[in-house]
Amino acid sequence: MLTKAERTKQFILETAVPIYNEKGISGVNIDDILEATKLTKGCLYGHFENKEDLSEQVIDLSLKMVSDKIRTAVHNGKTIKGKVFAFLDFYKNPINTYISGGCPIFNSAVEADDNYPLIKEKVSKIFRNGQNELSSLLQEGINNGEFSNTLDPVVFAFKLTASVEGGLVMCRVMNTAKPMLGLIKSLKSELELYVK
């Protein structure tokens, strides 16, 4: 059971996640968090050393939240193909995303690329782990005879991720989900070509 201090810290982090995801690290100021949490600056700084510490922990939580949600969706697939389709379907609504403001992995990657090396490394690790998990899943499908061995799991895993992350940001900018639905349908059709 969490202590009162731990519950307060968790409340601050969970409240801050959508704010950071919508405004970005550089766009958020402490007053945004104070207004949303209705806490005092003293209380906030009792849990975090400074804005950088808060930002890092918020990004950590947002990356964990979205990664866990994707893993849960994938886990619910009954076959390897079903698991890959579940991964794709996770991205089918680019306007109303799991955490408001889009994909925190993509959002953090773009902002951290040149400005926040520590956060960039965290996002890079998320991408690498996600690629490895997808690639391993596709390899498992090849090994169990579900997919043809002509499927290159590493290349296809990268294609899936790059496509849906890029599609998500484009659809958000254009304010339409329709192209994403077409993209997901196309990626599913391409994977079907490898089904034995």
N, CA, C and O of each residue as an XYZ file, in Angstrom:
784
protein
N       0.843     -1.185      0.000
C       0.000      0.000      0.000
C       0.888      1.249      0.000
O       1.872      1.332      0.736
N       0.522      2.198     -0.829
C       1.306      3.421     -0.957
C       1.087      4.352      0.233
O      -0.005      4.425      0.796
N       2.150      5.058      0.599
C       2.018      6.080      1.634
C       1.294      7.284      1.037
O       1.103      7.368     -0.176
N       0.894      8.212      1.904
C       0.227      9.423      1.419
C       1.152     10.191      0.474
O       0.701     10.689     -0.557
N       2.427     10.292      0.811
C       3.399     10.998     -0.041
C       3.538     10.309     -1.396
O       3.609     10.976     -2.429
N       3.577      8.981     -1.393
C       3.685      8.240     -2.657
C       2.427      8.416     -3.507
O       2.511      8.539     -4.729
N       1.267      8.428     -2.858
C       0.009      8.634     -3.591
C      -0.027     10.039     -4.194
O      -0.482     10.218     -5.324
N       0.450     11.033     -3.445
C       0.483     12.407     -3.954
C       1.413     12.506     -5.151
O       1.073     13.122     -6.161
N       2.571     11.907     -5.038
C       3.533     11.938     -6.156
C       2.931     11.261     -7.386
O       3.050     11.769     -8.501
N       2.290     10.122     -7.180
C       1.665      9.405     -8.299
C       0.556     10.251     -8.926
O       0.408     10.283    -10.148
N      -0.211     10.925     -8.096
C      -1.274     11.813     -8.577
C      -0.688     12.936     -9.447
O      -1.224     13.255    -10.509
N       0.398     13.515     -8.988
C       1.051     14.582     -9.759
C       1.504     14.046    -11.117
O       1.249     14.660    -12.153
N       2.176     12.900    -11.100
C       2.683     12.323    -12.355
C       1.541     11.991    -13.310
O       1.597     12.342    -14.489
N       0.509     11.319    -12.810
C      -0.610     10.923    -13.674
C      -1.359     12.134    -14.217
O      -1.819     12.121    -15.359
N      -1.482     13.175    -13.405
C      -2.142     14.401    -13.859
C      -1.302     15.109    -14.910
O      -1.836     15.708    -15.844
N       0.012     15.038    -14.755
C       0.923     15.738    -15.669
C       1.100     15.041    -17.019
O       1.453     15.694    -18.001
N       0.862     13.735    -17.088
C       1.112     12.987    -18.330
C       0.400     13.609    -19.537
O       1.070     13.926    -20.519
N      -0.934     13.800    -19.510
C      -1.575     14.373    -20.703
C      -1.141     15.814    -20.979
O      -1.111     16.242    -22.133
N      -0.809     16.556    -19.934
C      -0.364     17.941    -20.134
C       0.957     17.956    -20.897
O       1.122     18.712    -21.855
N       1.881     17.129    -20.472
C       3.167     17.025    -21.171
C       2.985     16.490    -22.584
O       3.647     16.945    -23.517
N       2.083     15.521    -22.740
C       1.895     14.928    -24.068
C       1.286     15.928    -25.042
O       1.571     15.879    -26.239
N       0.455     16.828    -24.545
C      -0.164     17.833    -25.415
C       0.734     19.042    -25.645
O       0.790     19.565    -26.759
N       1.442     19.498    -24.602
C       2.230     20.727    -24.711
C       3.709     20.492    -24.994
O       4.395     21.388    -25.485
N       4.202     19.301    -24.690
C       5.624     19.026    -24.846
C       6.408     19.485    -23.627
O       5.927     20.282    -22.822
N       7.616     18.970    -23.509
C       8.460     19.275    -22.354
C       8.714     20.773    -22.255
O       8.566     21.372    -21.190
N       9.094     21.363    -23.366
C       9.431     22.792    -23.336
C       8.193     23.676    -23.224
O       8.295     24.832    -22.813
N       7.020     23.144    -23.587
C       5.796     23.939    -23.533
C       5.117     23.951    -22.179
O       4.273     24.806    -21.910
N       5.481     23.002    -21.320
C       4.857     22.907    -19.996
C       5.620     23.796    -19.027
O       6.851     23.819    -19.020
N       4.881     24.517    -18.220
C       5.538     25.206    -17.108
C       4.922     24.711    -15.806
O       3.842     24.120    -15.798
N       5.606     24.957    -14.739
C       5.175     24.449    -13.438
C       3.768     24.925    -13.083
O       3.013     24.200    -12.435
N       3.413     26.136    -13.504
C       2.068     26.645    -13.218
C       0.982     25.776    -13.845
O      -0.106     25.654    -13.282
N       1.262     25.164    -15.015
C       0.292     24.252    -15.639
C       0.004     23.073    -14.707
O      -1.143     22.663    -14.531
N       1.061     22.548    -14.123
C       0.916     21.384    -13.239
C       0.237     21.793    -11.933
O      -0.621     21.073    -11.423
N       0.621     22.943    -11.399
C      -0.003     23.422    -10.155
C      -1.497     23.658    -10.361
O      -2.309     23.308     -9.504
N      -1.854     24.246    -11.483
C      -3.267     24.506    -11.762
C      -4.055     23.203    -11.894
O      -5.168     23.090    -11.379
N      -3.481     22.231    -12.578
C      -4.182     20.958    -12.795
C      -4.301     20.131    -11.513
O      -5.310     19.462    -11.287
N      -3.266     20.185    -10.683
C      -3.277     19.369     -9.459
C      -3.882     20.093     -8.260
O      -4.266     19.463     -7.274
N      -3.964     21.421     -8.351
C      -4.444     22.258     -7.235
C      -3.527     22.131     -6.004
O      -3.969     22.290     -4.866
N      -2.243     21.841     -6.261
C      -1.263     21.736     -5.184
C      -0.405     22.998     -5.146
O      -0.408     23.797     -6.082
N       0.316     23.158     -4.065
C       1.213     24.307     -3.937
C       2.569     23.978     -4.548
O       2.921     22.814     -4.738
N       3.316     25.026     -4.848
C       4.659     24.846     -5.394
C       5.532     24.090     -4.390
O       6.335     23.243     -4.779
N       5.375     24.396     -3.105
C       6.140     23.705     -2.065
C       5.863     22.215     -2.047
O       6.778     21.406     -1.889
N       4.598     21.854     -2.208
C       4.224     20.436     -2.252
C       4.848     19.764     -3.464
O       5.401     18.669     -3.364
N       4.756     20.429     -4.608
C       5.309     19.866     -5.846
C       6.810     19.619     -5.697
O       7.316     18.547     -6.029
N       7.511     20.639     -5.188
C       8.963     20.510     -5.055
C       9.373     19.645     -3.867
O      10.555     19.352     -3.685
N       8.401     19.239     -3.066
C       8.676     18.236     -2.046
C       8.815     16.844     -2.645
O       9.356     15.934     -2.017
N       8.318     16.693     -3.869
C       8.352     15.388     -4.541
C       9.331     15.336     -5.706
O       9.737     14.252     -6.126
N       9.715     16.505     -6.234
C      10.604     16.564     -7.396
C      11.662     17.629     -7.159
O      11.371     18.693     -6.615
N      12.888     17.340     -7.568
C      13.995     18.276     -7.344
C      13.803     19.582     -8.104
O      14.088     20.661     -7.586
N      13.316     19.473     -9.346
C      13.151     20.637    -10.216
C      12.278     20.223    -11.398
O      11.784     19.096    -11.448
N      12.092     21.136    -12.344
C      11.249     20.830    -13.505
C      11.839     19.688    -14.328
O      11.098     18.861    -14.860
N      13.163     19.636    -14.438
C      13.798     18.571    -15.217
C      13.493     17.195    -14.612
O      13.205     16.240    -15.334
N      13.561     17.108    -13.280
C      13.257     15.857    -12.597
C      11.794     15.474    -12.830
O      11.493     14.320    -13.135
N      10.887     16.442    -12.687
C       9.471     16.199    -12.953
C       9.279     15.744    -14.393
O       8.595     14.752    -14.646
N       9.874     16.459    -15.331
C       9.716     16.126    -16.757
C      10.181     14.713    -17.046
O       9.495     13.957    -17.734
N      11.337     14.356    -16.527
C      11.876     13.021    -16.777
C      10.951     11.941    -16.232
O      10.703     10.935    -16.898
N      10.443     12.149    -15.022
C       9.562     11.145    -14.421
C       8.204     11.075    -15.128
O       7.622      9.997    -15.246
N       7.708     12.202    -15.589
C       6.440     12.211    -16.337
C       6.621     11.464    -17.656
O       5.779     10.648    -18.031
N       7.711     11.739    -18.352
C       7.964     11.050    -19.624
C       8.132      9.554    -19.379
O       7.598      8.741    -20.134
N       8.869      9.181    -18.328
C       9.006      7.761    -17.983
C       7.639      7.102    -17.819
O       7.389      6.020    -18.350
N       6.762      7.770    -17.077
C       5.438      7.205    -16.836
C       4.636      7.124    -18.127
O       3.990      6.108    -18.383
N       4.663      8.167    -18.943
C       3.871      8.141    -20.180
C       4.369      7.051    -21.121
O       3.565      6.376    -21.765
N       5.688      6.870    -21.209
C       6.242      5.810    -22.059
C       5.840      4.431    -21.530
O       5.505      3.535    -22.304
N       5.878      4.275    -20.217
C       5.473      2.995    -19.615
C       3.985      2.739    -19.843
O       3.588      1.624    -20.185
N       3.168      3.767    -19.654
C       1.722      3.594    -19.817
C       1.374      3.133    -21.223
O       0.619      2.176    -21.396
N       1.919      3.809    -22.231
C       1.563      3.451    -23.600
C       2.175      2.104    -23.989
O       1.534      1.318    -24.686
N       3.393      1.832    -23.553
C       4.016      0.537    -23.854
C       3.230     -0.609    -23.226
O       2.998     -1.634    -23.866
N       2.821     -0.430    -21.968
C       2.031     -1.472    -21.298
C       0.695     -1.688    -22.001
O       0.243     -2.825    -22.143
N       0.064     -0.607    -22.438
C      -1.229     -0.708    -23.122
C      -1.078     -1.458    -24.450
O      -1.917     -2.290    -24.797
N      -0.013     -1.160    -25.184
C       0.243     -1.863    -26.450
C       0.500     -3.339    -26.176
O      -0.056     -4.202    -26.856
N       1.342     -3.637    -25.181
C       1.645     -5.043    -24.849
C       0.377     -5.813    -24.465
O       0.208     -6.970    -24.852
N      -0.504     -5.173    -23.710
C      -1.758     -5.825    -23.311
C      -2.601     -6.128    -24.542
O      -3.146     -7.224    -24.668
N      -2.710     -5.163    -25.449
C      -3.491     -5.374    -26.679
C      -2.908     -6.529    -27.490
O      -3.640     -7.396    -27.966
N      -1.597     -6.531    -27.640
C      -0.926     -7.587    -28.418
C      -1.111     -8.940    -27.747
O      -1.379     -9.936    -28.417
N      -0.971     -8.979    -26.448
C      -1.094    -10.226    -25.692
C      -2.466    -10.881    -25.901
O      -2.580    -12.107    -25.865
N      -3.495    -10.074    -26.116
C      -4.851    -10.604    -26.272
C      -5.090    -11.281    -27.617
O      -6.103    -11.960    -27.788
N      -4.173    -11.109    -28.583
C      -4.310    -11.795    -29.866
C      -4.171    -13.300    -29.685
O      -3.348    -13.752    -28.888
N      -4.962    -14.079    -30.411
C      -4.962    -15.541    -30.239
C      -3.870    -16.220    -31.058
O      -3.358    -17.267    -30.661
N      -3.511    -15.631    -32.198
C      -2.458    -16.170    -33.058
C      -1.389    -15.088    -33.199
O      -1.577    -13.960    -32.744
N      -0.275    -15.433    -33.827
C       0.756    -14.413    -34.048
C       0.196    -13.329    -34.970
O       0.389    -12.138    -34.722
N      -0.489    -13.740    -36.022
C      -1.120    -12.758    -36.911
C      -2.096    -11.891    -36.120
O      -2.130    -10.674    -36.303
N      -2.879    -12.500    -35.253
C      -3.829    -11.757    -34.422
C      -3.130    -10.769    -33.512
O      -3.641     -9.675    -33.273
N      -1.971    -11.140    -33.005
C      -1.192    -10.252    -32.135
C      -0.660     -9.053    -32.931
O      -0.694     -7.921    -32.449
N      -0.175     -9.305    -34.138
C       0.324     -8.210    -34.982
C      -0.836     -7.296    -35.380
O      -0.701     -6.072    -35.375
N      -1.964     -7.896    -35.721
C      -3.140     -7.087    -36.057
C      -3.575     -6.236    -34.860
O      -3.989     -5.089    -35.030
N      -3.481     -6.798    -33.651
C      -3.848     -6.041    -32.444
C      -2.903     -4.853    -32.258
O      -3.331     -3.775    -31.845
N      -1.623     -5.052    -32.564
C      -0.661     -3.944    -32.508
C      -1.103     -2.837    -33.468
O      -1.137     -1.665    -33.094
N      -1.438     -3.208    -34.694
C      -1.871     -2.220    -35.686
C      -3.168     -1.535    -35.250
O      -3.304     -0.317    -35.371
N      -4.106     -2.313    -34.750
C      -5.402     -1.756    -34.343
C      -5.269     -0.779    -33.173
O      -6.115      0.097    -32.993
N      -4.212     -0.929    -32.383
C      -3.989      0.009    -31.288
C      -3.893      1.443    -31.814
O      -4.242      2.391    -31.110
N      -3.424      1.596    -33.038
C      -3.192      2.915    -33.630
C      -4.342      3.397    -34.522
O      -4.211      4.427    -35.182
N      -5.455      2.678    -34.553
C      -6.492      2.989    -35.534
C      -7.217      4.311    -35.308
O      -7.849      4.834    -36.226
N      -7.134      4.852    -34.106
C      -7.797      6.135    -33.861
C      -6.755      7.196    -33.505
O      -6.504      7.445    -32.325
N      -6.153      7.819    -34.509
C      -5.085      8.780    -34.244
C      -5.572     10.106    -33.657
O      -4.766     10.898    -33.170
N      -6.858     10.347    -33.700
C      -7.386     11.606    -33.168
C      -7.631     11.490    -31.662
O      -7.233     12.369    -30.898
N      -8.280     10.416    -31.239
C      -8.543     10.181    -29.818
C      -7.614      9.078    -29.321
O      -8.000      7.912    -29.245
N      -6.398      9.459    -28.987
C      -5.385      8.488    -28.595
C      -5.521      8.104    -27.124
O      -6.186      8.788    -26.346
N      -4.887      7.013    -26.765
C      -4.935      6.486    -25.397
C      -4.572      7.573    -24.378
O      -5.252      7.727    -23.364
N      -3.515      8.313    -24.646
C      -3.170      9.493    -23.848
C      -3.412     10.681    -24.758
O      -2.862     10.734    -25.858
N      -4.218     11.630    -24.325
C      -4.568     12.740    -25.215
C      -3.322     13.467    -25.695
O      -2.365     13.662    -24.945
N      -3.354     13.865    -26.965
C      -2.235     14.597    -27.540
C      -1.403     13.780    -28.514
O      -0.412     14.280    -29.047
N      -1.787     12.529    -28.758
C      -1.031     11.702    -29.694
C      -0.229     10.635    -28.981
O      -0.469     10.329    -27.813
N       0.720     10.079    -29.694
C       1.550      9.012    -29.133
C       2.707      9.627    -28.356
O       3.508     10.364    -28.930
N       2.810      9.335    -27.054
C       3.892      9.918    -26.270
C       5.277      9.439    -26.714
O       6.273     10.129    -26.496
N       5.338      8.275    -27.327
C       6.632      7.792    -27.820
C       7.097      8.708    -28.944
O       8.227      9.196    -28.930
N       6.224      8.935    -29.912
C       6.572      9.805    -31.043
C       6.796     11.237    -30.571
O       7.794     11.863    -30.929
N       5.872     11.755    -29.770
C       5.983     13.139    -29.297
C       7.297     13.370    -28.555
O       7.990     14.359    -28.794
N       7.630     12.453    -27.659
C       8.867     12.591    -26.895
C      10.091     12.456    -27.797
O      11.090     13.147    -27.602
N      10.009     11.569    -28.778
C      11.142     11.360    -29.688
C      11.465     12.633    -30.457
O      12.628     13.021    -30.569
N      10.443     13.272    -30.978
C      10.657     14.480    -31.783
C      11.244     15.597    -30.930
O      12.201     16.258    -31.334
N      10.670     15.804    -29.750
C      11.147     16.903    -28.915
C      12.519     16.613    -28.312
O      13.343     17.519    -28.189
N      12.768     15.370    -27.940
C      14.024     15.035    -27.262
C      15.204     14.920    -28.215
O      16.353     15.006    -27.784
N      14.941     14.730    -29.490
C      15.991     14.452    -30.464
C      17.196     15.377    -30.322
O      18.326     14.898    -30.232
N      16.983     16.672    -30.300
C      18.089     17.622    -30.227
C      18.206     18.337    -28.892
O      19.191     19.036    -28.656
N      17.230     18.179    -28.018
C      17.182     19.018    -26.824
C      17.344     18.305    -25.487
O      17.808     18.906    -24.518
N      16.969     17.036    -25.427
C      16.970     16.328    -24.146
C      17.621     14.954    -24.320
O      16.917     13.960    -24.496
N      18.958     14.887    -24.273
C      19.656     13.632    -24.569
C      19.255     12.466    -23.663
O      19.195     11.326    -24.123
N      18.983     12.731    -22.393
C      18.598     11.651    -21.485
C      17.247     11.074    -21.889
O      17.068      9.856    -21.906
N      16.306     11.938    -22.212
C      14.981     11.474    -22.633
C      15.073     10.815    -24.011
O      14.378      9.836    -24.281
N      15.928     11.351    -24.875
C      16.128     10.732    -26.191
C      16.574      9.278    -26.030
O      16.101      8.400    -26.751
N      17.471      9.027    -25.097
C      17.944      7.656    -24.868
C      16.822      6.764    -24.344
O      16.747      5.591    -24.708
N      15.951      7.306    -23.493
C      14.820      6.529    -22.978
C      13.867      6.147    -24.117
O      13.393      5.013    -24.192
N      13.595      7.113    -25.000
C      12.701      6.854    -26.136
C      13.351      5.862    -27.097
O      12.691      4.968    -27.628
N      14.643      6.031    -27.310
C      15.373      5.111    -28.183
C      15.266      3.678    -27.658
O      15.096      2.736    -28.432
N      15.368      3.523    -26.344
C      15.252      2.196    -25.730
C      13.852      1.623    -25.954
O      13.702      0.435    -26.237
N      12.827      2.470    -25.827
C      11.448      2.027    -26.062
C      11.295      1.547    -27.511
O      10.722      0.488    -27.767
N      11.817      2.344    -28.457
C      11.746      1.945    -29.865
C      12.489      0.628    -30.100
O      11.967     -0.274    -30.757
N      13.706      0.519    -29.563
C      14.490     -0.715    -29.761
C      13.767     -1.920    -29.172
O      13.667     -2.967    -29.811
N      13.261     -1.764    -27.944
C      12.545     -2.878    -27.312
C      11.301     -3.255    -28.104
O      11.021     -4.436    -28.311
N      10.556     -2.243    -28.546
C       9.352     -2.507    -29.336
C       9.672     -3.221    -30.634
O       8.975     -4.157    -31.028
N      10.739     -2.773    -31.302
C      11.170     -3.419    -32.546
C      11.562     -4.869    -32.283
O      11.188     -5.767    -33.038
N      12.310     -5.089    -31.217
C      12.742     -6.453    -30.879
C      11.550     -7.349    -30.559
O      11.510     -8.508    -30.971
N      10.578     -6.807    -29.824
C       9.399     -7.606    -29.476
C       8.587     -7.955    -30.715
O       8.152     -9.096    -30.872
N       8.380     -6.980    -31.597
C       7.629     -7.242    -32.833
C       8.377     -8.221    -33.726
O       7.788     -9.151    -34.277
N       9.660     -8.005    -33.863
C      10.494     -8.881    -34.687
C      10.475    -10.315    -34.146
O      10.367    -11.273    -34.911
N      10.580    -10.448    -32.820
C      10.531    -11.779    -32.197
C       9.175    -12.441    -32.417
O       9.092    -13.648    -32.643
N       8.132    -11.649    -32.350
C       6.781    -12.161    -32.584
C       6.661    -12.695    -34.014
O       6.153    -13.794    -34.236
N       7.135    -11.901    -34.977
C       7.093    -12.336    -36.382
C       7.956    -13.575    -36.589
O       7.570    -14.483    -37.325
N       9.125    -13.618    -35.945
C       9.989    -14.803    -36.056
C       9.301    -16.027    -35.473
O       9.411    -17.124    -36.021
N       8.592    -15.843    -34.366
C       7.831    -16.946    -33.773
C       6.786    -17.456    -34.760
O       6.556    -18.661    -34.863
N       6.153    -16.531    -35.486
C       5.175    -16.921    -36.499
C       5.807    -17.713    -37.636
O       5.186    -18.622    -38.187
N       7.027    -17.372    -37.980
C       7.763    -18.133    -39.005
C       8.108    -19.515    -38.451
O       7.905    -20.531    -39.116
N       8.635    -19.537    -37.219
C       9.057    -20.805    -36.599
C       7.907    -21.784    -36.415
O       8.093    -22.992    -36.563
N       6.720    -21.276    -36.094
C       5.594    -22.189    -35.857
C       4.802    -22.493    -37.132
O       3.786    -23.187    -37.088
N       5.280    -21.966    -38.274
C       4.655    -22.281    -39.551
C       3.481    -21.390    -39.919
O       2.816    -21.626    -40.928
N       3.222    -20.386    -39.124
C       2.114    -19.478    -39.429
C       2.464    -18.561    -40.605
O       1.605    -18.242    -41.426
N       3.747    -18.137    -40.682
C       4.213    -17.268    -41.759
C       5.301    -17.965    -42.577
O       6.027    -18.827    -42.082
N       5.385    -17.571    -43.810
C       6.443    -18.044    -44.705
C       7.792    -17.521    -44.235
O       7.878    -16.442    -43.650
N       8.851    -18.296    -44.494
C      10.185    -17.840    -44.106
C      10.739    -16.785    -45.067
O      11.886    -16.359    -44.931
N       9.923    -16.367    -46.035
C      10.331    -15.246    -46.890
C      10.089    -13.899    -46.200
O      10.557    -12.862    -46.669
N       9.363    -13.925    -45.098
C       9.123    -12.708    -44.318
C      10.401    -12.364    -43.548
O      10.951    -13.204    -42.836
N      10.867    -11.126    -43.699
C      12.018    -10.649    -42.932
C      11.475     -9.960    -41.687
O      10.984     -8.835    -41.778
N      11.552    -10.613    -40.516
C      10.908    -10.069    -39.325
C      11.463     -8.715    -38.882
O      10.706     -7.869    -38.405
N      12.762     -8.497    -39.032
C      13.368     -7.243    -38.588
C      12.887     -6.085    -39.459
O      12.488     -5.038    -38.951
N      12.929     -6.286    -40.773
C      12.506     -5.234    -41.707
C      11.012     -4.968    -41.570
O      10.584     -3.814    -41.561
N      10.217     -6.031    -41.464
C       8.763     -5.840    -41.392
C       8.355     -5.184    -40.078
O       7.440     -4.361    -40.056
N       9.023     -5.538    -38.982
C       8.721     -4.904    -37.691
C       9.001     -3.402    -37.761
O       8.223     -2.593    -37.255
N      10.123     -3.036    -38.395
C      10.440     -1.614    -38.539
C       9.396     -0.917    -39.413
O       8.951      0.189    -39.105
N       9.016     -1.575    -40.497
C       8.024     -0.992    -41.411
C       6.697     -0.740    -40.694
O       6.085      0.316    -40.853
N       6.263     -1.720    -39.906
C       5.000     -1.570    -39.169
C       5.048     -0.367    -38.237
O       4.147      0.472    -38.244
N       6.103     -0.291    -37.440
C       6.210      0.786    -36.461
C       6.358      2.146    -37.126
O       5.671      3.101    -36.764
N       7.262      2.228    -38.104
C       7.484      3.506    -38.790
C       6.207      3.974    -39.482
O       5.890      5.163    -39.479
N       5.487      3.039    -40.069
C       4.256      3.390    -40.787
C       3.185      3.921    -39.844
O       2.599      4.974    -40.094
N       2.930      3.192    -38.759
C       1.840      3.631    -37.885
C       2.198      4.895    -37.106
O       1.339      5.750    -36.891
N       3.453      5.023    -36.681
C       3.845      6.246    -35.961
C       3.785      7.456    -36.904
O       3.282      8.515    -36.527
N       4.295      7.295    -38.119
C       4.224      8.381    -39.099
C       2.796      8.686    -39.501
O       2.414      9.850    -39.625
N       2.005      7.639    -39.704
C       0.597      7.823    -40.051
C      -0.167      8.535    -38.952
O      -1.032      9.369    -39.222
N       0.158      8.201    -37.706
C      -0.521      8.827    -36.580
C      -0.306     10.335    -36.572
O      -1.257     11.105    -36.437
N       0.947     10.751    -36.718
C       1.214     12.190    -36.652
C       0.612     12.911    -37.858
O       0.105     14.024    -37.719
N       0.662     12.293    -39.035
C       0.072     12.921    -40.221
C      -1.437     13.066    -40.070
O      -1.998     14.110    -40.402
N      -2.098     12.021    -39.569
C      -3.551     12.088    -39.376
C      -3.931     13.129    -38.332
O      -4.941     13.817    -38.474
N      -3.123     13.243    -37.286
C      -3.421     14.254    -36.264
C      -3.301     15.661    -36.847
O      -4.128     16.528    -36.564
N      -2.278     15.880    -37.652
C      -2.101     17.201    -38.262
C      -3.238     17.499    -39.239
O      -3.711     18.633    -39.314
N      -3.676     16.487    -39.986
C      -4.760     16.678    -40.953
C      -6.142     16.551    -40.306
O      -7.159     16.816    -40.946
N      -6.170     16.137    -39.016
C      -7.402     15.986    -38.252
C      -8.389     15.010    -38.894
O      -9.584     15.285    -39.003
N      -7.857     13.873    -39.312
C      -8.705     12.826    -39.872
C      -8.098     11.453    -39.588
O      -6.882     11.274    -39.658
N      -8.957     10.491    -39.269
C      -8.510      9.118    -39.008
C      -8.557      8.265    -40.269
O      -7.963      7.188    -40.307
N      -9.250      8.730    -41.292
C      -9.487      7.907    -42.478
C      -8.211      7.353    -43.119
O      -8.162      6.160    -43.419
N      -7.165      8.182    -43.342
C      -5.954      7.610    -43.953
C      -5.318      6.510    -43.102
O      -4.730      5.573    -43.642
N      -5.432      6.619    -41.775
C      -4.850      5.595    -40.907
C      -5.563      4.265    -41.090
O      -4.934      3.207    -41.089
N      -6.875      4.326    -41.246
C      -7.628      3.083    -41.452
C      -7.185      2.406    -42.738
O      -7.053      1.183    -42.788
N      -6.957      3.201    -43.781
C      -6.461      2.651    -45.043
C      -5.056      2.079    -44.900
O      -4.747      1.030    -45.464
N      -4.212      2.766    -44.149
C      -2.842      2.298    -43.925
C      -2.840      0.971    -43.174
O      -2.131      0.040    -43.554
N      -3.622      0.885    -42.124
C      -3.676     -0.354    -41.341
C      -4.201     -1.504    -42.186
O      -3.681     -2.618    -42.119
N      -5.229     -1.235    -42.981
C      -5.771     -2.267    -43.872
C      -4.694     -2.743    -44.846
O      -4.569     -3.942    -45.096
N      -3.923     -1.817    -45.392
C      -2.855     -2.154    -46.335
C      -1.755     -2.984    -45.659
O      -1.278     -3.964    -46.231
N      -1.353     -2.592    -44.443
C      -0.314     -3.342    -43.732
C      -0.796     -4.748    -43.373
O      -0.023     -5.703    -43.433
N      -2.072     -4.876    -43.000
C      -2.627     -6.196    -42.706
C      -2.642     -7.060    -43.973
O      -2.308     -8.244    -43.928
N      -3.029     -6.462    -45.091
C      -3.049     -7.201    -46.363
C      -1.651     -7.663    -46.737
O      -1.468     -8.773    -47.237
N      -0.663     -6.807    -46.493
C       0.719     -7.192    -46.809
C       1.164     -8.364    -45.942
O       1.814     -9.287    -46.434
N       0.824     -8.336    -44.670
C       1.194     -9.464    -43.793
C       0.489    -10.739    -44.219
O       1.055    -11.828    -44.124
N      -0.755    -10.608    -44.692
C      -1.508    -11.784    -45.150
C      -0.782    -12.513    -46.284
O      -0.944    -13.722    -46.444
N       0.014    -11.789    -47.069
C       0.760    -12.419    -48.161
C       1.757    -13.446    -47.660
O       2.159    -14.342    -48.403
N       2.156    -13.319    -46.408
C       3.135    -14.247    -45.824
C       2.493    -15.376    -45.037
O       3.191    -16.274    -44.566
N       1.154    -15.345    -44.884
C       0.474    -16.392    -44.134
C       0.459    -17.663    -44.958
O       0.102    -17.651    -46.136
N       0.850    -18.759    -44.329
C       0.876    -20.069    -45.030
C      -0.519    -20.670    -45.122
O      -0.687    -21.758    -45.674
